[in-house]
Amino acid sequence: MKIRVSGKTDIGLERANNEDYFSFCPDLTKRKWNYSSNEYVKIGRLGAISIVADGMGGANAGEIASTIAVETIKGKLSRSILLSSIDTEYKVRSCLLEFIKKANNAILKHIETDPDTIGMGTTIVILWILHNKAFIAWCGDSRCYVFNPKYGLKCLTKDHSYVQELIDRGAMSVKESYKSPDNCIITRCIGDRDVSAEPEIVVYNIQRHDQFLLCSDGLSAYCKDNAIEHVYYNKYLNVTDCCNALVDLAIKSGGRDNITVLCISTIDDDEVKIPFNLWNEITRQIKMLWFKLLNVWNLEV
């Protein structure tokens, strides 16, 4: 399998600083972090990692928490002894749990040495592509989506948030959640002494032409899933264009928070590019017509 990654972060229109932080490595055997290229990179035996963290709280120290979390995980990944025998799903899960535990401990240790940062923490979402599977671990409301031109957009994570709990109880609709003043309240993160940093982990079997999206809630809390899907149907053939368009979408939706987007495109080893497929193109055209009709009818997308 080959992969291409594009990432972008933006301060947004209302925040004084950017507390988001991201990093990615398309081939862990080469350890080249944030390596971006117009060409697809063949994934090695250790797979590919993408990480997004959304920091918060503590005397404007959210950016410290998110940076500590991501850099701690990168440090764990740089030790080859941990990666020499990642050959079972159980071992991958164990590694992800260990990564997040170490990141949590590193933030708590920093708080001990710098009391001014008490209250800081961060969400985290990690995508590890390995053995033709996507392993996703997360704490908080940063998300992972998968898009396929044949099947559309699907969210693979479920927010650890107060609003999500209201939705689960039937006390709030998904549509109402986008306008809720409580949609920034999370119920789980890393760096919180009072709440366990236990992540959730899901495993997804990668299908041909799948594209993954990692994002902070600067995108997902303000832009509906079908609006994100609309961007993908327009831009999915170029991950950089898609990444830029998603950030622009969040800014046009108000830009009330920091925005971070990582777009990851997968492709089979024997392909040079995503080939033209009549069924995919017909699906795309039908979807685009539907979105245009919604706009004409002044319905929200």
N, C-alpha and C positions, 0 to 999 in steps of 0.2 A: 504494500500500500504506500501511496505517496500523499504528501500533505503540503498545503500552502496556508500560511497564516498572515493575517494583517490585524494590527491593533492600534487603537487610538483612545486617548483620554482628553477630556475637555473640562475646564473649570465650571462651565455653565454660565448663566447670566446673573445669578443672585448670590453666589458664594464668594467669600473673600480669598479662599485658598482651596486647593484640590487635595482632598483626603483619600482619593482613589489611588490604587497602585496595581500594576499588572506586569506579568512577565510570561514568556513562552519559550519553549525549546522544541523545534520541529524534529530533532533527532538527538536523544539523550546520549547516544554513544559518542557524539562529537562535542557535546557540552557547549554549544554555541547558543547563548541566551539572547532572545530578542532578535534572532536572525530572520530577516524578512527578504524575500526574493520574489521576482516575477515568475520564477520557475518552481515547479513542484519538487519537493525534497523527499527522497525515499526514506521511510521510517526504518531505523535500525532495530536491533533485537531488544532494546530497552524502551522503545516506544517514543511517544511525544507527549509533552506536558504543557498545559496552558493554565494560568492562574489569574484570577481577578479578586481583589480585596477592596472593600469599601470601609474606610476608617471612620471613627466617630468619637466625639466627646473628649473630655479631659483637657481643658485649657488649649483648645485648638491643636491637640496632639493626635488627632485621628490619623493624620498622614504618617506619624511615627508608628502607630500600631499597624497600619496596613503594610508599611515598608518592612517592619520587623517580621511580620507574618510571612510575607512572600520570600524575603531573603533567607529566613530560617529554613523554609522548605527547600529553597534552592541549594542551601548548604548541605542539607541531608541528601539531596539527590546527587551531589557532587562526590559522595563517598561510594566508590564502586562496589565496596563490600556489601552494601545494602541492595545492590541491583544485580549481583552476579547470578542469582537464581530465582528471578521473578518469573516463574513458569506456571503458576497456578492462580486461579481467581482468588483463592484464600490469601495467598501471599501479597497480591496487589492490594486487597482490602486492608490487610494488616499494615502495609506500608503507608497507605493513605491515613489510617487512624493514627499511626505513629507520627507522621508529618504534622498533622493538625495538633496533636498533643504537644509536640515540641514547640510549635509556633505559639500555642497558648501559654506554655511555661515561659517562653522567652519574653512575651509581653508582660506577664505578671512579674517577672524578675526585673524588668525595666522600671515598672511602677514602683517597686520596692526601693530602687536606687534613686528615683526621681519622683517624689511625692506630688509634685506639681502636675503630673500626668495621670493622677488617680481619676478613674472614670473613663479612660480611653479604652477602646476595643475595636474590633473590626469583624465584618462578615468575611467569608471566604468561599470561593467555589473553584474546584480543581477538576480539570478534564485530563485524564490520562488515556491516550489511545495506544492500545497494546493488543497484539494477537487478534486483530480485526474486531476488537471490542472497545467500547468507550466506557471507562470507569469514571463516574462522577461523584465527588464528595463535596458536601457543602454544610456550612453553618450560617444561618441568617437568610437574607432575602436577595443576595446576588444569585443570578440564575444561569442555567444552561438550557438552551434550546437546540433542537435539531430541525433542519429544513431539508426537504427533498423535493425537487421539481415535480415529482409524480404525486407526492402525498401531502405537500404543504408543510406548515410549521407546527411543531409540537414542543411543549415545555416538558423537560425531563426532570426538573426539580420542583419542589413544593416549598414555598416560603415559610420560614420560621418567623412568623409575625402575628401581631394581634389581629390585624385585618383578616389574615388567612384563617385564623381561628373563628372569627365572626362568619366568614363565608362557609366554613365547614359546618357551623351550627345552623346555617340557614338564616342568620340574623342580618346578613348583608349580601347583596348580589355582586358579582364580579364587576359589572358596570358601575355600581355605586362606589366600589373600592377606589377607583381612580380619582374620585373627588373627596375621599375621606380625609379629614385632618389627622387621622391616626395611622395613615399608611406608612409612616416612617418608624413606627414602634416595632422593634424586633424582639423576639422572645428567646433567641439563642444567638450567641456570637462567640468569638474567641477573645480572651482577655478579661472576662467577667468572673470575679471571684465567687459570686453568688449563684451562678447558673452553670451547669455542666456544659463543656464545649464539645460534647459528643456529636460528631457529624452524622448526617445520613449519607448512605452510599447506594447508588444504583448502578446496574450494569446494563448496557445497551448494545445489542448486536448491530454493528454497522452495516448499512445497506449501500448498494452501489449509488454513488453520487450524493451521499449525505454531506451536509454542511452543518457545522456546529457554531453556535453563538454563545459566548460567555458575556455577561454584562452586569454592571451594577444597577441599582434601582433607579439611577438617574435616567435610564432608558425605560425599564420595565414598569416602573410605578406611574409613569405619565403617558406612555404610548401603548395603546391596546395591541394585543397580539396580532389582530388582523391587519393593523397598520404596519407592524414589523414584517409580517408576511408579504404585504404589498411591496415593500422595499425589496425583499428577497426575490420576488418574481421579476422585478425589473433589473436587478443588479447581480444575481447570483453567479454569473459567469466570471465575475471579477471581484475577488474578495476585498481588494483595496477600495474599489468603488462602493461596494456594499457597506463596508465599514464606515466610510465617510458619509454615506447617505443616511445611515442609522444615527450617527451623531447629529447630523443636520436635522433629522426628524425630531430628536429629543429637544434640540434647541428651539425649533419651531413650535414645539408643544409647551414652551415656557422656559425651558432651561433652568428649572428651579433647584437643581441639584447638580453635583459633579456627574459627569457622564463618562463611562468607560465601556468600550466595546472590543471584543476579540472575535474575529471571524476566522473559522478554520474550515478549509475545504479539503475533502478527501477524494482520492481518485485511485483506480486500480493501477497496478504496476505496469500493465501492458498498454495503458492509454497515454496519449500525449496531452490531450485536453478532453474536457467533457464533450462527447460527440453530440451532434444533432440527433434528436430522437423525436419522431413525429408525434408519438403519444404525449411526451413531455411538453412539446411545443403547443399542441392542442390544449392541454390542461392549462398551460401558462396563459394562453390567449383567452380562454374562458374565464380564468380568475381575473385577468386584467379588465375584461369587459364588465365583470360583476362589480369590481371596485369602482369603475367609472360610473356605473349606474347608481351605486350608492351615493357617490358625490353629487350626481345630478339631482337625486331625490333628497339631498341635504340630510342624509342619515350619517351618523357617526361611524367611522371606520377605525 
